[in-house]
Structures are given as C-alpha cells and as structure tokens.
C-alpha cells in the first residue's frame, strides 16, 4: 500500500464512520444494533473506495502472510541464531 493509498483509506474510513453514526443514530436504538448498522454503512462506503484504490494502483491486491517478519535480503534473522525461514 502506498502512502497516498493509506491516507485515502484512513480518511474515507473516518468519514464513513461519521456518516454511519449520524444515520444510525436516527433510525436505531442504542446498543449492538446501532453498532452493526454503523459497520454496514461504513463497509458500503469503504469497500468501493478500496476497490477503486486497488484499480488505480494505490493498494496491492495480494497479501502473503508467510513473508511477515522475514529478512529482506534472504539472510538469517541475526548473528545470534534467530529463526531461519
């Protein structure tokens, strides 16, 4: 994810939560129902924006959790004997 992609999605999420909270406050009682409605409205706003951000190259579509924490140069973790993946 690029820096601009992160900023776009962060601001979109904040605005989506605000819009969802304003709408849900009018139509639901306090509690879990309101929480679900805010989440559904936020998802309906954020998902299309994130899909467009991926299409424009601001976000990469693939996530590979096997590479988390792996050294970038292919060497071991450290000289003291950390994991070798």
TIPAMAR-59334 format. One record per residue: residue in one letter; x, y, z of N, C-alpha, C, O in turn; chain. Coordinates in pm, 1 decimal. Atoms other than C-alpha are relative to their C-alpha. Example, Ala and Ser with C-alpha at 12.3 -4.5 7.8 and 13.67 -1.06 7.14 Angstrom:
# TIPAMAR-59334
- A, 89.0, -119.0, 0.0, 1230.0, -450.0, 780.0, 90.0, 120.0, 0.0, 193.6, 118.1, 66.5, A .
- S, -82.0, -119.0, -6.0, 1367.0, -106.0, 714.0, -77.0, 109.0, 73.0, -26.1, 219.8, 89.9, A .
//
This chain:
# TIPAMAR-59334
- X, 85.0, -116.0, 0.0, 0.0, 0.0, 0.0, 90.0, 122.7, 0.0, 186.7, 131.3, 75.6, A .
- X, -77.6, -122.9, 4.4, 133.9, 338.2, -89.4, -44.9, 93.6, 111.3, -148.8, 73.1, 174.2, A .
- X, 34.1, -99.0, -102.1, 135.0, 633.2, 146.6, -131.6, 68.7, -33.8, -216.2, 88.0, 53.4, A .
- X, 123.3, -67.0, 40.8, -137.2, 805.6, -54.4, -120.7, -92.6, 11.6, -230.3, -48.2, 46.1, A .
- X, 108.1, 97.0, -17.4, -346.2, 488.3, -54.0, -41.8, -12.1, 145.4, -160.8, -18.8, 176.2, A .
- X, 30.1, 7.6, -143.6, -320.1, 465.8, 324.3, -77.2, 122.8, 46.0, -176.7, 110.6, 117.4, A .
- X, 67.5, -124.1, -41.1, -419.7, 830.3, 371.0, -141.4, 3.9, -55.5, -234.9, 41.1, 15.4, A .
- X, 133.2, 2.5, 60.9, -711.0, 793.4, 128.0, -92.8, -92.6, 76.5, -205.1, -54.2, 109.5, A .
- X, 86.4, 95.4, -68.9, -845.2, 484.4, 302.1, -25.1, 39.3, 146.1, -133.6, 15.0, 198.9, A .
- X, 20.1, -43.1, -137.9, -791.5, 626.9, 650.9, -105.3, 110.6, 7.0, -196.6, 105.0, 89.4, A .
- X, 96.9, -109.5, -0.2, -980.4, 947.6, 571.1, -138.2, -48.4, -43.0, -239.4, -4.3, 11.4, A .
- X, 127.9, 55.7, 43.2, -1250.7, 753.8, 388.3, -67.4, -75.9, 113.9, -188.8, -66.1, 131.9, A .
- X, 56.2, 75.9, -111.7, -1296.9, 527.5, 689.7, -52.5, 91.8, 109.0, -159.4, 66.8, 164.9, A .
- X, 45.4, -94.6, -102.7, -1321.1, 819.9, 932.4, -130.7, 66.2, -43.3, -224.4, 77.3, 35.6, A .
- X, 122.1, -64.3, 50.5, -1579.4, 993.7, 714.0, -115.2, -100.7, -5.2, -228.7, -66.3, 27.7, A .
- X, 104.4, 102.6, 7.7, -1771.0, 667.8, 660.3, -56.8, -32.7, 137.5, -177.6, -51.1, 152.2, A .
- X, 48.2, 25.0, -136.8, -1789.9, 602.8, 1034.7, -85.6, 116.1, 48.3, -188.2, 94.5, 112.9, A .
- X, 78.5, -117.3, -39.6, -1913.6, 958.8, 1092.2, -137.2, -2.3, -67.2, -239.1, 18.7, -1.3, A .
- X, 127.4, 5.7, 72.5, -2180.9, 925.5, 822.4, -86.8, -113.9, 53.6, -206.8, -96.5, 75.0, A .
- X, 74.9, 113.2, -53.9, -2281.0, 581.8, 951.5, -56.6, 27.9, 137.7, -169.1, -11.8, 167.9, A .
- X, 47.5, -31.9, -135.0, -2308.3, 709.4, 1307.8, -115.8, 98.6, -4.3, -211.5, 85.7, 72.0, A .
- X, 108.2, -97.5, 11.2, -2524.0, 1003.9, 1203.3, -129.2, -65.7, -48.4, -237.1, -37.0, 3.4, A .
- X, 119.0, 67.3, 52.4, -2761.0, 783.5, 1004.1, -54.8, -98.8, 102.1, -175.6, -102.0, 125.8, A .
- X, 44.7, 102.0, -95.1, -2774.4, 502.7, 1261.7, -61.8, 62.4, 124.3, -151.6, 3.6, 184.7, A .
- X, 53.8, -64.8, -119.2, -2844.1, 746.3, 1543.7, -147.8, 35.9, -19.3, -225.4, 36.1, 76.2, A .
- X, 139.0, -37.2, 27.4, -3168.3, 849.4, 1373.7, -93.9, -119.4, -2.0, -210.0, -108.1, 37.4, A .
- X, 90.2, 110.6, 28.7, -3302.2, 503.5, 1296.7, 9.5, -118.7, 94.8, -74.3, -208.5, 87.3, A .
- X, -13.2, 115.7, -89.4, -3181.8, 265.3, 1568.6, 13.6, 44.6, 144.2, 52.1, 158.0, 173.0, A .
- X, -21.8, -25.0, -141.9, -3178.8, 242.8, 1944.9, 145.1, -25.5, 33.9, 218.6, -84.8, -45.0, A .
- X, -137.3, 24.2, -42.9, -2854.9, 238.0, 2139.5, 22.0, -149.0, 16.9, -69.9, -224.0, 49.8, A .
- X, -33.4, 139.9, -20.5, -2675.2, -92.4, 2153.7, 65.5, -62.2, -121.2, 119.5, 5.2, -208.9, A .
- X, -69.9, 77.2, 102.3, -2547.2, -364.1, 1929.3, -58.8, 22.7, -139.4, 14.2, 18.7, -238.5, A .
- X, 63.3, -26.6, 128.9, -2798.5, -291.3, 1652.5, 55.9, 123.7, -66.5, 77.5, 126.0, -187.7, A .
- X, -59.4, -122.4, 54.5, -2659.8, 57.4, 1610.9, 142.2, -26.1, -46.4, 184.8, 24.2, -150.4, A .
- X, -137.3, 33.3, 38.1, -2307.4, -80.4, 1603.7, 3.6, -73.1, -133.6, 86.2, -42.4, -219.5, A .
- X, 5.6, 74.6, 126.0, -2398.4, -323.9, 1327.1, -38.2, 89.9, -116.9, 15.3, 75.1, -226.7, A .
- X, 41.5, -89.9, 107.1, -2569.8, -51.5, 1126.0, 113.4, 93.6, -39.9, 134.6, 117.7, -158.7, A .
- X, -115.1, -85.7, 30.5, -2268.6, 180.6, 1152.8, 103.8, -79.4, -78.5, 159.9, -28.8, -175.7, A .
- X, -95.9, 83.7, 71.2, -2043.0, -105.7, 1044.2, -42.9, -30.1, -142.8, 39.0, -27.8, -234.7, A .
- X, 50.1, 30.4, 134.6, -2265.0, -194.4, 748.2, 8.1, 122.6, -91.1, 45.8, 110.8, -207.7, A .
- X, -7.2, -122.5, 79.9, -2284.2, 166.1, 629.0, 145.2, 32.6, -32.9, 176.5, 69.6, -146.0, A .
- X, -142.4, -27.5, 24.2, -1908.1, 212.8, 669.9, 56.5, -96.6, -103.3, 132.9, -56.0, -190.8, A .
- X, -48.5, 98.0, 97.4, -1839.8, -108.8, 478.4, -52.0, 31.1, -139.8, 19.9, 14.4, -238.2, A .
- X, 58.1, -34.2, 129.8, -2075.2, 2.0, 200.0, 69.0, 120.1, -62.7, 66.1, 136.4, -184.7, A .
- X, -72.9, -116.4, 53.2, -1872.0, 322.0, 165.2, 145.8, -34.3, -26.1, 199.4, 1.0, -131.1, A .
- X, -144.2, 25.9, 9.8, -1517.4, 193.8, 222.5, 32.9, -104.7, -106.2, 134.0, -92.0, -175.3, A .
- X, -31.8, 105.8, 95.0, -1536.2, -119.8, 6.8, 16.0, 50.8, -143.7, 116.0, 17.9, -207.6, A .
- X, -20.0, -49.0, 137.4, -1594.1, 58.5, -327.8, 121.5, 90.9, -14.8, 189.2, 88.4, -117.6, A .
- X, -117.2, -87.9, 6.8, -1328.0, 317.0, -247.4, 128.1, -82.0, 1.3, 222.0, -51.3, -72.2, A .
- X, -119.8, 83.9, -3.2, -1075.1, 47.3, -160.1, 16.1, -78.0, -130.0, 128.5, -100.3, -175.0, A .
- X, -5.7, 70.2, 128.1, -1163.9, -142.5, -478.9, 55.4, 93.9, -108.3, 138.4, 52.8, -189.5, A .
- X, -53.2, -97.0, 96.3, -1101.2, 173.9, -684.5, 146.7, 30.8, 27.6, 225.4, 46.4, -65.8, A .
- X, -140.1, -25.7, -34.5, -777.3, 239.3, -495.8, 88.3, -113.5, -49.5, 200.9, -89.9, -93.3, A .
- X, -75.7, 112.9, 52.4, -663.5, -110.3, -591.2, 11.9, 8.8, -152.1, 117.6, -20.7, -208.0, A .
- X, -2.3, -12.1, 146.4, -755.9, -49.5, -955.8, 96.4, 109.2, -46.3, 157.6, 96.2, -152.2, A .
- X, -89.9, -109.6, 35.6, -555.5, 276.4, -960.0, 143.4, -22.1, 49.1, 229.7, 62.9, 27.0, A .
- X, -135.1, 33.6, -41.4, -250.9, 108.2, -803.7, 43.4, 56.6, 133.8, 161.8, 52.4, 167.0, A .
- X, -35.2, -52.1, -132.1, -265.9, 269.8, -460.2, 11.8, -111.1, 103.6, 77.7, -94.7, 206.3, A .
- X, -1.0, 114.5, -90.9, -317.4, -69.0, -293.2, 29.4, -123.5, -84.1, -28.2, -141.7, -191.4, A .
- X, -27.1, 126.3, 68.4, -170.5, -403.8, -396.1, -102.0, -102.6, 46.1, -138.4, -106.2, 163.6, A .
- X, 107.5, 93.3, -30.0, -426.1, -683.0, -412.1, 41.3, -125.4, 73.8, -43.8, -188.1, 136.9, A .
- X, -42.3, 125.9, -60.2, -217.7, -973.9, -282.3, 59.9, 24.2, 138.9, 131.8, 121.5, 161.3, A .
- X, -57.7, -3.9, -134.1, -131.6, -1036.1, 82.3, 56.5, -138.0, 29.4, -16.1, -237.3, 25.3, A .
- X, -65.4, 127.3, -26.5, 119.6, -1308.0, 167.8, 51.6, -1.0, 143.9, 159.3, 52.2, 170.6, A .
- X, -40.9, -2.0, -139.8, 136.7, -1366.9, 544.8, 125.8, -82.1, 28.1, 185.3, -67.4, 134.8, A .
- X, -118.8, 81.2, -24.1, 423.1, -1616.0, 504.2, 126.9, 85.0, -2.0, 230.3, 41.5, 48.6, A .
- X, -118.0, -84.6, 8.3, 662.3, -1327.6, 437.0, 10.2, 99.3, 115.8, 104.4, 178.4, 120.5, A .
- X, -4.3, -93.1, -111.8, 582.7, -1137.8, 756.7, 119.9, -30.2, 89.0, 138.4, -144.3, 131.3, A .
- X, -114.5, 15.2, -87.4, 896.7, -1084.4, 961.2, 122.2, -59.4, -66.3, 226.0, -72.3, -1.4, A .
- X, -115.2, 58.3, 68.3, 1126.0, -1238.5, 701.0, 100.0, 109.6, -36.8, 60.1, 219.8, -74.4, A .
- X, -100.6, -99.3, 39.0, 1454.7, -1059.1, 635.7, -10.3, 31.3, -149.0, -45.0, -56.0, -228.6, A .
- X, 14.5, -42.2, 138.4, 1459.8, -862.3, 310.6, 109.2, -57.5, -90.0, 84.6, -81.3, -208.3, A .
- X, -110.2, 42.1, 85.6, 1797.3, -984.3, 187.6, 15.7, -151.7, -7.5, 106.5, -200.4, -75.0, A .
- X, -6.5, 145.0, 6.1, 1733.5, -1356.6, 241.7, 94.3, -61.8, 102.0, 98.0, -184.3, 113.7, A .
- X, -88.4, 53.0, -102.8, 1992.1, -1392.4, 520.5, -82.0, -39.8, 122.8, -203.7, -21.6, 127.2, A .
- X, 65.3, 35.1, -125.1, 1914.7, -1522.1, 867.5, -43.7, 124.8, 74.4, -9.6, 236.7, 35.9, A .
- X, 51.2, -114.2, -74.1, 1743.9, -1303.4, 1123.1, 110.5, 81.5, 66.2, 112.4, 204.2, 55.6, A .
- X, -109.0, -73.4, -62.2, 2054.2, -1215.4, 1318.9, 116.0, -96.4, 26.4, 103.8, -217.3, 7.0, A .
- X, -119.9, 80.2, -23.9, 2400.8, -1336.5, 1413.0, -12.5, -85.4, 126.3, 66.5, -177.7, 146.0, A .
- X, 15.1, 72.9, -125.7, 2275.8, -1465.5, 1749.9, -82.5, -126.1, -14.5, -107.6, -193.7, 85.3, A .
- X, 67.5, 128.1, 19.5, 2082.2, -1754.3, 1594.2, -150.5, 6.6, -1.2, -215.7, -83.5, 51.5, A .
- X, 146.5, -6.0, 12.3, 1728.0, -1639.1, 1523.0, -50.7, -98.9, -102.0, 27.8, -172.2, -162.1, A .
- X, 62.4, 92.2, 94.6, 1485.0, -1833.2, 1306.2, 58.0, 12.9, -139.3, 88.8, 122.6, -185.8, A .
- X, -36.3, 2.2, 142.6, 1593.3, -1934.7, 959.6, -123.5, -47.9, -74.5, -165.6, -162.1, -56.5, A .
- X, 121.4, 39.6, 73.0, 1290.9, -1938.7, 730.6, 33.0, -29.0, -141.5, -55.4, -64.0, -219.6, A .
//
